[in-house]
């Protein structure tokens, strides 16, 4: 499993930043890619208890109903042609612009478990010869709880590929909760198809869902030039917990980072900022923020076409043109890549505001200074116009 997905790879992150003391302690450390790899124990695959394909990529083939069962839980997917297209469904969400009278091939999930009413919900429409929808659909049963909790009923994981440019694996977990309730937990959308990846990364009996942080896509480089760091989620009691920065995963992340960095150097990175952004984010997750930051500072491109900008003139004062309003060119300010990266890492939870300030980018002061510039510039603009 590659640590950084790149070149059209495909997640949502809400993890906590690494404590600053840990990051500071790594100040003298060499970047992970420059160190000898001393431990490289691969993750242990976690196979599903049962799995089946409802529809594959061949839309001319007939979708088939499936039934899976394990440890007292049973999941059925039923398929019906020429049905009213669903206005709202488990994987495709709400249809904002339904076509009146259109019919679809519709997949419906039914799950039964002891002491629970049947769970019945439309999964979505399936792509057929004359209609859109999910290009493929998979159903699996997993035991996502740790080894010590295997008395818990399995979870149902349903996933499908929505198609489209750079998009999208849609997936959800359905679980029989206490007191006869059901939990439905959407999983992060991912570029590309395939089923969610479940592994025991630390080989300690736990299960992690392996994702990538989609917010890095197009943030600092083109789609092809964007590298996206891996995010490790753990599922328990209806919650997805971001566990990427936990120390037990540091060896895995460090080794993957070293291997992938060597691969990207060999291949040649044409949009270096996309690669470096993911490198620093990963360094933060393994407690080596300062080392990763120094690595980035020595290599970044401050003339990238994907540089972030801000306008020194308040939007209310932007002049009107035939194409609408836009910031006058003389007021467009380019944000240096390190500042843009630091602000994004704070916003996305990789580092704290204190860590960012220690790197030279006090996020709150930057915002205050920008507002002061906007205020004074706008006042002068209104006086002159």
C-alpha positions in Angstrom: 0.0 0.0 0.0 1.7 3.2 -1.1 1.9 5.9 1.5 1.2 8.8 -0.9 -1.2 8.4 -3.7 -0.1 10.4 -6.7 -1.0 11.0 -10.4 -4.7 10.7 -10.4 -5.0 9.0 -7.0 -7.8 9.5 -4.7 -10.2 11.2 1.3 -11.9 13.8 4.2 -9.7 14.3 7.3 -10.4 15.7 10.7 -7.4 14.5 12.8 -5.7 16.3 15.6 -2.2 17.9 15.1 0.9 16.4 16.6 1.8 17.9 20.0 4.4 20.7 19.5 6.8 19.2 22.0 7.1 16.1 19.8 7.6 18.2 16.6 10.2 20.3 18.3 12.1 17.3 19.5 12.5 16.2 15.9 14.2 19.5 14.9 17.6 17.8 14.5 16.2 14.7 12.8 17.0 14.0 9.2 14.0 13.6 6.9 12.5 10.1 6.9 13.7 9.4 3.3 17.3 10.0 4.3 17.3 7.5 7.1 17.9 3.8 7.0 14.7 1.8 7.2 15.1 -0.3 10.3 11.6 -1.8 10.6 9.3 -2.6 7.7 6.6 -5.0 8.9 3.8 -4.9 6.3 0.3 -4.4 7.4 -1.8 -7.5 7.9 -4.7 -7.7 5.4 -8.2 -8.0 6.9 -10.4 -10.0 4.5 -14.1 -9.6 4.6 -16.2 -12.3 6.3 -18.2 -12.5 3.1 -18.2 -10.4 -0.1 -20.0 -10.3 -3.5 -20.3 -8.2 -6.6 -23.8 -7.0 -7.5 -22.7 -5.3 -10.8 -19.3 -5.1 -12.5 -18.0 -2.6 -14.9 -19.8 -4.2 -17.9 -23.1 -2.4 -18.0 -24.4 -4.8 -20.6 -24.2 -7.6 -18.1 -27.2 -8.3 -15.9 -26.9 -7.1 -12.3 -27.5 -9.9 -9.9 -29.1 -10.0 -6.5 -26.8 -11.3 -3.7 -27.2 -12.6 -0.2 -24.5 -12.6 2.4 -24.6 -13.8 6.0 -22.2 -14.1 8.9 -22.5 -14.4 12.7 -26.2 -14.0 12.8 -26.5 -11.0 10.4 -27.8 -11.3 6.8 -27.6 -8.7 4.0 -29.5 -8.9 0.8 -29.2 -6.7 -2.3 -32.2 -6.8 -4.6 -32.1 -5.4 -8.1 -35.2 -4.3 -10.1 -35.3 -2.8 -13.6 -37.7 -0.2 -15.0 -38.2 1.4 -11.6 -38.7 5.1 -10.8 -35.3 6.6 -10.4 -34.7 7.2 -6.7 -34.7 10.9 -5.6 -32.5 10.0 -2.6 -30.3 7.0 -2.0 -27.6 5.6 0.2 -24.6 6.0 -2.1 -25.8 8.6 -4.6 -27.4 11.0 -2.2 -30.1 13.4 -3.3 -30.9 13.9 -7.0 -31.2 17.6 -7.4 -32.5 17.5 -11.0 -34.5 14.3 -11.5 -35.8 13.7 -15.0 -39.6 13.3 -15.0 -40.8 9.8 -16.0 -37.3 8.3 -16.3 -36.9 4.8 -15.1 -33.8 3.1 -13.6 -32.2 -0.1 -12.6 -32.5 0.2 -8.8 -30.5 -1.7 -6.1 -32.1 -2.0 -2.6 -30.3 -3.2 0.5 -32.1 -5.2 3.2 -30.3 -6.2 6.4 -31.6 -8.4 9.2 -30.2 -9.0 12.6 -31.4 -10.5 15.9 -33.6 -8.2 17.9 -33.6 -5.6 15.2 -36.3 -4.5 12.7 -35.3 -5.1 9.1 -33.1 -2.3 7.7 -34.3 -1.4 4.1 -32.9 1.4 2.0 -32.3 2.2 -1.6 -28.6 2.0 -2.5 -28.9 3.9 -5.7 -29.5 3.4 -9.4 -27.2 1.2 -11.4 -25.8 2.1 -14.8 -27.6 0.3 -17.5 -27.5 0.6 -21.3 -30.0 3.5 -21.3 -29.5 5.1 -17.9 -26.8 6.5 -15.6 -26.0 5.5 -12.0 -23.3 3.5 -10.2 -20.9 1.8 -12.7 -20.4 -1.1 -10.2 -21.6 -2.2 -6.8 -20.1 -4.4 -4.1 -21.4 -5.7 -0.9 -19.2 -7.0 2.0 -19.5 -8.1 5.6 -16.6 -7.1 7.9 -15.8 -7.4 11.6 -14.3 -3.9 12.1 -14.1 -4.2 15.9 -10.9 -5.3 17.5 -10.3 -8.9 18.3 -11.5 -8.5 21.8 -14.9 -7.4 20.6 -15.7 -10.1 18.0 -19.0 -10.8 19.8 -20.3 -7.7 18.1 -22.4 -8.3 15.0 -20.5 -7.7 11.7 -20.8 -4.5 9.8 -22.2 -4.2 6.3 -20.0 -2.3 3.8 -21.6 -1.3 0.5 -19.5 0.5 -2.1 -19.9 1.6 -5.7 -18.1 3.6 -8.4 -20.0 6.8 -9.5 -17.8 7.4 -12.6 -16.8 10.8 -13.9 -13.4 12.6 -14.1 -11.3 11.8 -11.0 -14.2 10.3 -9.2 -15.5 8.5 -7.1 -15.7 5.6 -4.8 -18.8 6.0 -2.7 -19.2 3.8 0.3 -21.1 3.4 3.6 -21.1 1.3 6.7 -24.4 -0.1 8.1 -24.3 -1.5 11.6 -26.8 -3.0 14.0 -26.6 -0.8 17.0 -27.9 -1.4 20.6 -31.6 -1.1 21.5 -32.7 -2.3 18.1 -31.3 0.7 16.2 -29.3 0.9 13.0 -26.3 3.1 12.3 -25.5 4.4 8.8 -22.0 6.0 8.5 -21.0 7.4 5.1 -17.3 6.8 4.2 -15.2 9.5 2.6 -15.5 9.8 -1.2 -12.3 8.7 -3.0 -11.0 9.3 -6.5 -11.2 6.1 -8.5 -13.2 3.0 -8.0 -12.7 -0.2 -6.0 -13.7 -1.2 -2.5 -12.6 0.3 0.8 -9.2 -1.1 2.0 -9.2 -2.6 5.4 -5.9 -3.6 7.1 -4.4 -4.2 10.5 -1.6 -1.7 10.0 0.2 -2.1 13.3 -0.5 -5.8 13.4 -2.1 -5.4 16.9 -5.5 -6.9 16.2 -7.2 -3.6 15.3 -8.6 -2.7 11.9 -7.9 0.5 9.9 -9.7 1.8 6.8 -7.0 3.2 4.5 -7.9 6.4 2.7 -6.1 9.5 1.2 -6.7 13.1 2.0 -8.6 14.5 -1.0 -8.2 18.1 0.1 -4.7 18.1 -1.2 -6.0 17.5 -4.8 -5.6 20.7 -6.8 -4.6 22.6 -3.6 -0.9 23.1 -4.5 -0.6 21.5 -8.0 -2.7 20.1 -10.8 -4.6 16.9 -10.3 -1.7 14.9 -12.0 0.8 16.7 -9.8 -1.1 16.4 -6.5 0.2 14.0 -3.9 -2.3 13.0 -1.2 -1.1 11.6 2.2 -2.7 8.5 3.5 -5.3 8.8 6.3 -6.0 5.9 8.7 -9.5 5.7 10.1 -10.7 3.3 12.8 -14.4 2.5 13.1 -16.1 1.9 16.5 -19.6 2.5 17.8 -20.8 4.4 14.8 -17.8 6.7 14.6 -14.9 7.1 12.3 -11.8 8.1 14.2 -8.8 9.5 12.5 -5.9 7.6 14.1 -3.1 8.5 11.6 -0.9 10.4 14.0 -1.0 7.7 16.7 2.6 6.6 17.6 1.8 2.9 16.8 1.5 3.8 13.1 4.7 5.9 12.8 7.0 3.1 11.7 4.6 2.2 8.9 4.2 5.8 7.7 7.9 6.5 8.0 8.9 3.5 5.9 6.2 4.2 3.3 7.3 7.9 3.1 10.9 6.9 2.6 10.1 4.4 -0.2 7.7 6.7 -2.0 10.1 9.6 -1.8 12.8 7.6 -3.5 10.3 6.6 -6.2 9.2 10.2 -6.9 12.8 11.4 -7.1 13.6 8.6 -9.6 10.5 9.4 -11.7 11.1 13.1 -11.6 8.6 15.4 -9.9 7.5 18.2 -12.3 5.1 20.0 -9.8 7.2 19.8 -6.7 4.9 21.7 -4.4 2.1 19.1 -4.7 4.6 16.4 -3.6 6.2 18.6 -0.8 2.8 19.5 0.7 2.0 15.8 1.3 5.6 15.2 2.5 5.3 17.9 5.2 1.8 16.7 6.2 3.1 13.1 6.7 6.2 14.4 8.6 3.8 16.1 11.0 1.8 12.9 11.5 5.0 11.0 12.5 6.2 13.7 14.8 8.9 15.1 12.5 7.4 18.3 11.4 10.5 20.5 11.6 12.6 18.0 9.6 9.9 17.8 7.0 9.6 21.6 6.9 13.3 22.1 6.4 13.2 19.5 3.5 10.4 21.5 1.9 12.0 24.9 2.3 15.1 23.8 0.5 13.1 22.5 -2.6 9.8 24.4 -3.1 8.8 26.3 -6.2 7.6 29.8 -5.3 6.5 30.5 -8.9 3.9 27.8 -9.2 0.8 28.4 -11.3 -1.2 27.0 -8.5 -0.2 29.7 -6.0 -2.9 30.9 -3.6 -3.9 34.6 -3.9 -5.9 37.1 -1.9 -7.4 40.5 -2.7 -6.2 43.6 -0.9 -9.5 45.4 -1.8 -12.8 44.6 -0.1 -15.2 42.7 -2.3 -17.8 45.4 -1.9 -15.5 47.8 -3.8 -14.7 45.5 -6.7 -15.5 47.3 -10.0 -18.4 45.9 -12.2 -17.6 44.6 -15.7 -19.6 42.7 -18.3 -18.3 39.5 -16.8 -19.3 40.5 -13.3 -17.0 41.6 -10.4 -13.5 40.6 -9.9 -10.5 41.8 -7.9 -8.5 44.4 -9.9 -5.1 43.0 -10.9 -3.2 45.6 -9.0 -4.7 44.4 -5.7 -4.2 40.6 -6.2 -1.6 39.4 -3.8 0.2 36.0 -4.1 0.6 34.0 -1.0 4.1 32.3 -0.7 3.9 28.6 -0.8 5.2 28.0 2.7 2.6 30.3 4.2 -0.2 28.7 2.1 0.9 25.3 3.2 1.2 26.2 6.9 -2.3 27.8 6.9 -3.8 24.7 5.2 -2.1 22.3 7.6 -3.6 24.3 10.5 -7.0 24.4 8.9 -7.0 20.7 8.1 -5.8 19.6 11.5 -2.3 18.4 10.7 -0.6 21.0 13.0 -1.6 23.4 15.6 -1.6 27.2 15.4 1.3 27.2 17.9 3.3 24.9 15.6 2.6 27.1 12.6 3.7 30.2 14.5 7.0 28.4 15.5 7.6 27.8 11.8 7.2 31.6 11.2 3.6 31.7 10.2 1.2 33.0 12.9 -2.1 32.2 11.3 -4.1 34.7 13.4 -1.6 37.5 12.9 -1.6 36.9 9.2 -5.4 37.2 9.1 -5.3 40.4 11.2 -2.6 41.9 8.9 -4.5 41.1 5.8 -7.7 42.7 7.2 -5.8 45.8 8.1 -4.4 46.0 4.6 -7.8 45.5 3.1 -9.4 48.1 5.3 -6.8 50.8 4.6 -6.7 50.0 0.8 -10.5 50.0 0.5 -10.7 53.3 2.4 -8.2 54.9 0.0 -10.0 53.4 -3.0 -13.4 54.8 -2.0 -11.8 58.2 -1.4 -10.3 58.2 -4.9 -13.5 56.9 -6.6 
